[in-house]
């Protein structure tokens, strides 16, 4: 039987809990010193708002997360455990973080949260990073987090299974949860429902995991997770499954407010729709179906735990986020002669795709991002192709049995957004602003990947959309490592990458596995190689380009003004910009 709305709130898994929850390892790292913040235009108050503003996603009730022990008998949220998983700890003076949980764990309270306060992840968990160098630690706001979601999912699953299967553990947990505020008369049946749901799902999870490509530290198959969560778990259609074979890096956030399309494949146009989709994938509570699995009547079916005012506030914060500047005092001085030569090389070989392409007349300094076709760029195709080709039974929503992810998510995010605007009192006069720059909600399915500007890219290893290349030096080379170990955040300022992780718990990225290919985006003199985009660079030229990427700011970065948005491969112009959906202009 499908769970009721209250039961779902208490048993809802975080995004992708089905995948690798029983098989993922946990990384081990030494405690880190207090980080130094790089100047990215944010005050301490802005940082705290980004770190802890809730998005309506749910891991479990706050009282449970405080009370639950891992199988080793220590608290699930113990700081040393969370550090091993790559989560970042804030100082004891952090506002909005009363339990001193890592950055990106927020508390939902109020009417949207349901009967008890719940804890969930925010975008800061996946989009805040730290890099270390010789004992110094640098915080990168909006950077690519190094968290191991697989490892966290395993700990959550193991903790619930160990607690539910041991009467003594269960009694102690329930007593602590009640002490921390969970209703005494509800704790027994509520936790038992979560435990039994997890046990029942083990065969399905193991099957899915066996057919998936493990993401590991710093990666997640985000679009697949969102679609599976919405069309399988939330909609109650167990046959709606897909392929988790396209793990991607958590993208870095500076400048995205200016992009006309986001996601690695350039599929999403509207900021609000993107953020609603992200919240759904990370475990926002939905109300599509009743306890028997039948579709709830409108408008109730479109009500969720997502606070659209908070999503708008977070998006507004990101508008002011600047790329990190190279910290020369820590990572070494920049060689101006090398950087000057690198600037010339970048202009000749890279700027045509990665330069800023400002749209003439845009009211918000909107940038057109080229989406490079798969057959030209030659990088791993899975993220783009899976999103284009996987289909779902959408008949419950009045759609077809072969609804694409784009079609289904478009229908769902539109309906959720519109209902939230009504229920949460967003005036009609403000809704276009909340949407983001007056943009309509458009989802496309290009057969390619976007080429974004690269200011600040030095702080975002590993590289390519799927994190399959460990350094900029390797990316510029004709040969790349077939395997490398992830999990380290110790920086290599010579090659612009991370030092390879060591130890038994570091994860090996095997580029022969589905979704992990390190091919494409080649600089080579071999004109027959698929994905060749330019000539071979000498090692000296590679280091010159590296020096430029350390040094560049928008003051000296290539910028052109274009009259029209760039077309997307495999997408008709009428689909990308349908009538009545022209971009906002002055």
C-alpha positions, -999 to +999 in steps of 0.1 A: +000+000+000+012+035-008+020+056+023-002+085+034+010+120+032+021+120+068+038+086+065+056+098+033+069+128+052+084+105+078+097+078+054+107+099+024+142+090+013+168+116+003+175+118-034+189+085-047+188+066-014+180+036-035+213+038-054+244+025-036+228+029-002+239-006+008+273-007-010+290+027-007+321+032+013+330+061+036+361+082+032+385+090+059+402+124+063+420+142+091+402+172+108+409+204+089+418+239+103+394+268+102+390+278+066+399+311+050+371+326+030+379+338-005+364+372-014+335+364-036+313+394-028+293+378+000+291+390+036+291+366+065+253+372+068+248+363+031+269+331+035+248+320+065+216+326+046+229+305+017+241+277+040+209+273+061+178+287+043+155+256+040+142+245+006+116+222+019+136+190+013+133+163+039+158+137+052+139+129+084+124+148+114+148+169+133+143+149+165+151+117+147+183+131+132+194+142+166+185+109+182+197+083+156+229+064+161+249+049+134+257+011+136+289+019+155+268+033+183+279+069+178+255+097+167+247+096+130+256+133+127+288+131+146+312+158+133+340+134+126+317+111+105+304+140+085+339+153+078+348+118+065+319+121+041+332+154+028+306+177+045+318+210+057+314+221+093+307+256+103+319+274+134+299+273+167+288+309+161+269+299+129+234+313+128+205+291+117+224+260+127+215+253+164+227+216+163+260+224+146+253+202+117+273+206+085+268+234+059+237+226+039+215+210+066+185+231+072+155+229+095+119+231+080+093+244+104+059+260+100+028+249+080+047+236+050+069+213+072+040+192+085+033+181+120+069+182+132+101+201+123+121+183+097+157+184+085+167+185+049+195+194+025+199+228+008+218+236-024+247+247-002+254+211+007+263+203-029+276+238-039+300+248-012+336+235-013+369+237+004+404+233-010+435+227+010+472+234+004+500+227+028+478+230+059+459+260+047+421+257+039+402+279+015+364+281+014+348+284-021+312+295-019+292+281-048+319+257-056+317+220-064+313+202-031+333+170-024+306+153-004+300+116-008+262+114-011+265+076-016+283+073+017+258+095+035+229+074+021+246+043+033+250+056+068+214+067+069+202+034+056+224+014+079+214+034+110+177+029+103+181-008+096+203-014+127+179+006+149+147-010+136+162-045+139+174-043+175+147-038+202+172-023+226+185+002+201+150+010+189+137+017+225+167+040+232+162+058+199+125+063+205+131+077+240+157+102+227+134+112+198+106+119+222+130+138+245+139+159+214+103+167+207+087+140+186+052+131+198+053+101+221+022+085+208+035+087+172+071+076+175+066+039+175+043+035+144+061+063+125+096+048+128+083+013+122+068+026+089+102+040+079+120+009+089+096-015+071+096+007+039+134+006+038+135-032+044+110-038+016+129-016-008+162-035-005+158-059-034+148-030-057+177-008-045+203-035-049+191-042-085+192-006-094+226-001-078+240-031-097+230-014-130+242+020-120+275+038-121+286+048-087+290+086-083+312+088-052+327+121-039+317+152-057+293+137-082+256+129-086+233+117-114+210+146-107+186+146-136+180+109-134+175+112-096+149+140-100+130+121-127+130+088-108+120+104-075+090+122-091+077+096-115+084+065-095+083+072-057+062+104-056+037+093-084+036+057-071+044+040-104+071+014-097+077+006-133+089+041-139+127+035-137+157+048-156+194+045-159+217+060-133+247+058-156+255+095-159+271+109-128+281+145-131+301+170-110+281+193-088+283+224-110+297+256-096+272+285-092+289+318-099+276+335-131+246+310-135+222+339-130+233+352-163+230+320-183+201+316-206+202+278-201+214+257-171+221+221-164+251+205-182+230+198-212+214+232-213+179+218-207+164+243-183+155+279-189+137+292-158+154+296-124+123+288-103+115+257-123+151+245-119+150+251-082+117+233-077+130+204-097+161+203-075+141+204-043+118+175-056+149+154-064+164+160-029+133+148-011+106+176-010+073+161+002+047+159-025+010+151-024+004+137-059-013+105-046-034+093-017-027+064+007-040+039-019-018+053-047-047+071-064-041+106-078-053+133-054-077+159-068-064+192-079-054+216-064-043+195-034-022+172-056+002+201-064+008+211-028+044+204-016+067+213+012+087+237-010+088+273+002+090+293-031+099+325-012+130+308+001+139+295-034+136+331-048+157+344-019+185+319-025+185+326-062+188+363-054+218+356-033+235+337-061+232+368-084+258+386-063+282+356-060+316+363-077+342+339-090+370+332-065+402+350-071+435+331-071+450+334-036+486+341-046+497+343-009+488+307-004+490+290-038+519+310-053+524+341-074+511+343-109+537+347-137+525+377-157+545+367-188+531+332-189+496+346-182+499+370-211+509+342-235+481+321-221+455+349-227+465+349-264+463+311-266+429+312-249+416+338-273+428+317-303+417+283-291+390+285-264+371+318-265+348+309-294+330+285-271+339+296-236+339+334-240+311+355-227+284+359-253+263+388-240+228+391-255+222+425-269+196+445-251+190+420-222+177+436-191+198+413-168+231+410-187+219+376-200+246+354-216+239+330-245+257+297-238+266+276-267+255+240-265+281+219-283+267+189-302+278+155-288+293+144-322+315+175-321+326+176-285+329+138-281+326+137-243+306+111-225+271+112-240+251+096-212+238+126-193+224+142-224+212+110-241+196+095-210+176+127-204+166+127-241+157+090-244+144+077-210+106+078-209+080+073-181+044+064-178+027+097-172-009+086-176-017+094-140-009+131-148-029+130-181+003+125-201+013+096-222+029+062-214+061+074-231+064+108-215+100+122-216+116+136-185+114+171-200+077+168-208+069+154-174+090+178-153+076+207-173+041+197-164+049+190-127+070+221-120+045+244-137+017+231-116+036+230-083+049+265-089+015+280-098-002+264-067+026+275-044+023+311-056-014+310-047-010+292-014+020+311-003+006+345-012+029+356-040+011+385-057+005+381-095+025+413-100+056+396-084+054+361-100+075+369-131+102+382-108+100+351-087+103+330-119+135+347-127+139+376-151+104+370-164+114+338-181+088+312-191+093+276-179+109+258-209+126+224-208+145+212-239+164+180-246+196+191-265+220+165-278+250+183-264+266+201-235+269+238-227+302+256-228+303+281-199+328+309-192+358+297-172+366+326-148+373+309-115+374+274-130+408+268-113+389+262-081+366+234-095+385+202-102+380+175-115+369+185-150+345+177-179+309+175-169+313+141-154+345+148-134+365+122-155+396+143-159+416+151-127+433+184-138+434+212-164+468+200-175+453+165-182+424+181-200+447+200-223+468+168-231+464+142-257+465+114-232+446+113-199+447+090-169+424+060-174+418+058-136+425+081-107+415+083-070+390+109-058+383+120-023+412+144-017+409+182-016+446+189-014+453+212-043+479+209-070+486+245-081+509+234-109+484+213-129+452+228-114+437+197-099+435+178-067+463+155-054+453+119-059+436+105-029+452+076-010+440+050+014+415+021+012+384+043+013+393+067-016+372+060-047+387+051-080+371+068-111+373+041-138+369+059-171+359+027-189+326+025-169+293+038-184+291+076-178+327+079-168+344+083-202+372+109-202+372+112-240+364+143-261+373+180-259+407+170-274+436+192-283+455+170-307+470+170-342+452+137-349+424+150-371+407+116-371+401+116-333+365+120-323+359+152-303+390+170-316+384+207-311+419+221-316+456+216-323+480+199-299+495+221-272+531+218-261+537+215-223+549+251-222+517+262-238+496+242-214+513+259-185+507+293-201+470+286-204+470+274-168+486+306-157+459+326-176+431+306-160+446+314-126+448+351-133+418+359-155+389+381-143+361+396-163+381+427-167+403+409-193+381+379-203+369+375-239+334+391-243+313+396-274+278+409-279+254+387-299+220+396-313+203+363-308+205+333-285+226+304-298+206+275-312+206+241-294+215+209-313+186+186-318+161+213-306+140+233-330+141+271-324+103+271-318+108+246-289+137+265-273+120+299-276+083+294-284+061+323-293+055+345-263+086+334-246+111+359-258+139+368-234+135+399-213+150+429-229+154+466-220 
